[in-house]
Amino acid sequence: MKGQTYILLAVVFAVVIAIFAVINVDAVEVDYLFGTGEAPLILIILFSVLMGAIITASVGVIRVIRLQKELRAAKAEINNLNSPENPVLDVESEPTETNDLEENDDKVK
């Protein structure tokens, strides 16, 4: 259901942007770093939306890659801890609270 909500919101956002862009078809002057030019406002709006989507997606991809790397490292650490070369604590040899109580009961009797 969460994925469907995102898709629905993305479609609504795309329709709103398309309507906004189609309404603004006049030519406007654009100032670049190296000069000025004239372009239809619809292209400026669509280019801006496209660049925003690309930048947002690339940040998301970088985050996913970083999280996958952390997950692989955590899984490797878990595998190292569970390997036969790494001895696991022997539960039988460690004194527990119940064993201590039983020993004290035996001493009292």
GROMACS elastic network, one bead per residue, 0.5 to 0.9 nm:
[ bonds ]
;  ai    aj funct       b0    kb
    1     4     6  0.51703   500
    1     5     6  0.63467   500
    1     6     6  0.88972   500
    2     5     6  0.51860   500
    2     6     6  0.65164   500
    2     7     6  0.88652   500
    3     6     6  0.51928   500
    3     7     6  0.63177   500
    3     8     6  0.86541   500
    4     7     6  0.50794   500
    4     8     6  0.60768   500
    4     9     6  0.85545   500
    5     8     6  0.50945   500
    5     9     6  0.61198   500
    5    10     6  0.85206   500
    6     9     6  0.51362   500
    6    10     6  0.60599   500
    6    11     6  0.86258   500
    7    10     6  0.50360   500
    7    11     6  0.61982   500
    7    12     6  0.86502   500
    8    11     6  0.51830   500
    8    12     6  0.62426   500
    8    13     6  0.85824   500
    9    12     6  0.50935   500
    9    13     6  0.60308   500
    9    14     6  0.85172   500
   10    13     6  0.50474   500
   10    14     6  0.60744   500
   10    15     6  0.86244   500
   11    14     6  0.50416   500
   11    15     6  0.61856   500
   11    16     6  0.86501   500
   12    15     6  0.51682   500
   12    16     6  0.62334   500
   12    17     6  0.86501   500
   13    16     6  0.51759   500
   13    17     6  0.61771   500
   13    18     6  0.85680   500
   14    17     6  0.51344   500
   14    18     6  0.60421   500
   14    19     6  0.85958   500
   15    18     6  0.50304   500
   15    19     6  0.61220   500
   15    20     6  0.85000   500
   16    19     6  0.52156   500
   16    20     6  0.60941   500
   16    21     6  0.85390   500
   17    20     6  0.50445   500
   17    21     6  0.60138   500
   17    22     6  0.85689   500
   17    45     6  0.81836   500
   17    46     6  0.78911   500
   17    49     6  0.81369   500
   18    21     6  0.50724   500
   18    22     6  0.60895   500
   18    23     6  0.86093   500
   18    42     6  0.88132   500
   18    46     6  0.79882   500
   19    22     6  0.51856   500
   19    23     6  0.62350   500
   19    24     6  0.87960   500
   20    23     6  0.53415   500
   20    24     6  0.65454   500
   20    42     6  0.83280   500
   20    45     6  0.84950   500
   21    24     6  0.52522   500
   21    25     6  0.69917   500
   21    41     6  0.73468   500
   21    43     6  0.78593   500
   21    44     6  0.87255   500
   21    45     6  0.61260   500
   21    46     6  0.69327   500
   22    25     6  0.60136   500
   22    42     6  0.62598   500
   23    26     6  0.87445   500
   23    42     6  0.80391   500
   24    27     6  0.87233   500
   24    40     6  0.81598   500
   24    41     6  0.58528   500
   24    42     6  0.57799   500
   24    45     6  0.87137   500
   25    40     6  0.57593   500
   25    41     6  0.54520   500
   25    42     6  0.52186   500
   25    43     6  0.83496   500
   26    39     6  0.84170   500
   26    40     6  0.55886   500
   26    41     6  0.58350   500
   26    42     6  0.77319   500
   27    38     6  0.63657   500
   27    39     6  0.52984   500
   27    41     6  0.57744   500
   27    42     6  0.85539   500
   28    37     6  0.83640   500
   28    38     6  0.54910   500
   28    39     6  0.56319   500
   28    40     6  0.60029   500
   28    41     6  0.60097   500
   29    36     6  0.68962   500
   29    37     6  0.56385   500
   29    39     6  0.65077   500
   29    40     6  0.86409   500
   29    41     6  0.89307   500
   30    35     6  0.86320   500
   30    36     6  0.55777   500
   30    37     6  0.52555   500
   30    38     6  0.57592   500
   30    39     6  0.69292   500
   30    44     6  0.87150   500
   31    34     6  0.81450   500
   31    35     6  0.61363   500
   31    37     6  0.65501   500
   31    38     6  0.86814   500
   32    35     6  0.50875   500
   32    36     6  0.54438   500
   32    37     6  0.75752   500
   33    36     6  0.80450   500
   39    42     6  0.84564   500
   39    43     6  0.71002   500
   39    44     6  0.72586   500
   40    43     6  0.55764   500
   40    44     6  0.67507   500
   40    45     6  0.89985   500
   41    45     6  0.61350   500
   41    46     6  0.85619   500
   42    45     6  0.52040   500
   42    46     6  0.61345   500
   42    47     6  0.84512   500
   43    46     6  0.51505   500
   43    47     6  0.58424   500
   43    48     6  0.83479   500
   44    47     6  0.51816   500
   44    48     6  0.60520   500
   44    49     6  0.86406   500
   45    48     6  0.51646   500
   45    49     6  0.62495   500
   45    50     6  0.86011   500
   46    49     6  0.51380   500
   46    50     6  0.60579   500
   46    51     6  0.85826   500
   47    50     6  0.50270   500
   47    51     6  0.60901   500
   47    52     6  0.85210   500
   48    51     6  0.51965   500
   48    52     6  0.61366   500
   48    53     6  0.86190   500
   49    52     6  0.50929   500
   49    53     6  0.61762   500
   49    54     6  0.86496   500
   50    53     6  0.51271   500
   50    54     6  0.61845   500
   50    55     6  0.86571   500
   51    54     6  0.50487   500
   51    55     6  0.61060   500
   51    56     6  0.84889   500
   52    55     6  0.52337   500
   52    56     6  0.60749   500
   52    57     6  0.84928   500
   53    56     6  0.51362   500
   53    57     6  0.59752   500
   53    58     6  0.85082   500
   54    57     6  0.51342   500
   54    58     6  0.60820   500
   54    59     6  0.86338   500
   55    58     6  0.51996   500
   55    59     6  0.62797   500
   55    60     6  0.86589   500
   56    59     6  0.52595   500
   56    60     6  0.62667   500
   56    61     6  0.87209   500
   57    61     6  0.61155   500
   57    62     6  0.86256   500
   58    61     6  0.50027   500
   58    62     6  0.61562   500
   58    63     6  0.85808   500
   59    62     6  0.51614   500
   59    63     6  0.62693   500
   59    64     6  0.87294   500
   60    63     6  0.50889   500
   60    64     6  0.62107   500
   60    65     6  0.86675   500
   61    64     6  0.50532   500
   61    65     6  0.61568   500
   61    66     6  0.85886   500
   62    65     6  0.51641   500
   62    66     6  0.62031   500
   62    67     6  0.86731   500
   63    66     6  0.51125   500
   63    67     6  0.61825   500
   63    68     6  0.86134   500
   64    67     6  0.51053   500
   64    68     6  0.61164   500
   64    69     6  0.86092   500
   65    68     6  0.51042   500
   65    69     6  0.62297   500
   65    70     6  0.87379   500
   66    69     6  0.51327   500
   66    70     6  0.63479   500
   66    71     6  0.86799   500
   67    70     6  0.50604   500
   67    71     6  0.61148   500
   67    72     6  0.86363   500
   68    72     6  0.61625   500
   68    73     6  0.86127   500
   69    72     6  0.51631   500
   69    73     6  0.62799   500
   69    74     6  0.86848   500
   70    73     6  0.50822   500
   70    74     6  0.61513   500
   70    75     6  0.86191   500
   71    74     6  0.50632   500
   71    75     6  0.61233   500
   71    76     6  0.85334   500
   72    75     6  0.51199   500
   72    76     6  0.61153   500
   72    77     6  0.86060   500
   73    76     6  0.50825   500
   73    77     6  0.62040   500
   73    78     6  0.86613   500
   74    77     6  0.50689   500
   74    78     6  0.62090   500
   74    79     6  0.86240   500
   75    78     6  0.50261   500
   75    79     6  0.61278   500
   75    80     6  0.85723   500
   76    79     6  0.50224   500
   76    80     6  0.61367   500
   76    81     6  0.86259   500
   77    80     6  0.50176   500
   77    81     6  0.62043   500
   77    82     6  0.86401   500
   78    81     6  0.51028   500
   78    82     6  0.62062   500
   78    83     6  0.85891   500
   79    82     6  0.50875   500
   79    83     6  0.59751   500
   80    83     6  0.51844   500
   80    84     6  0.86699   500
   80    85     6  0.83158   500
   80    86     6  0.71892   500
   81    84     6  0.85374   500
   81    85     6  0.86637   500
   81    86     6  0.60675   500
   81    87     6  0.83166   500
   81    88     6  0.80554   500
   82    85     6  0.83795   500
   82    86     6  0.67759   500
   82    87     6  0.81715   500
   82    88     6  0.75294   500
   83    86     6  0.55353   500
   83    87     6  0.78204   500
   83    88     6  0.88500   500
   84    87     6  0.63365   500
   84    88     6  0.82532   500
   87    90     6  0.84164   500
   88    91     6  0.87990   500
   89    92     6  0.88854   500
   89    93     6  0.84950   500
   89    94     6  0.80920   500
   90    93     6  0.56977   500
   90    94     6  0.66807   500
   91    94     6  0.54504   500
   91    95     6  0.82199   500
   91    96     6  0.88066   500
   92    95     6  0.76460   500
   92    96     6  0.89676   500
   95    98     6  0.83069   500
   95    99     6  0.62590   500
   95   100     6  0.68665   500
   96    99     6  0.52396   500
   96   100     6  0.63182   500
   96   101     6  0.87219   500
   97   100     6  0.51882   500
   97   101     6  0.62938   500
   97   102     6  0.87389   500
   98   101     6  0.50829   500
   98   102     6  0.62074   500
   98   103     6  0.86877   500
   99   102     6  0.51019   500
   99   103     6  0.62290   500
   99   104     6  0.86683   500
  100   103     6  0.51496   500
  100   104     6  0.62412   500
  100   105     6  0.86434   500
  101   104     6  0.51060   500
  101   105     6  0.61766   500
  101   106     6  0.86843   500
  102   105     6  0.50335   500
  102   106     6  0.62791   500
  102   107     6  0.87557   500
  103   106     6  0.51056   500
  103   107     6  0.63459   500
  103   108     6  0.87799   500
  104   107     6  0.50652   500
  104   108     6  0.62487   500
  104   109     6  0.88153   500
  105   108     6  0.51617   500
  105   109     6  0.64075   500
  106   109     6  0.53832   500
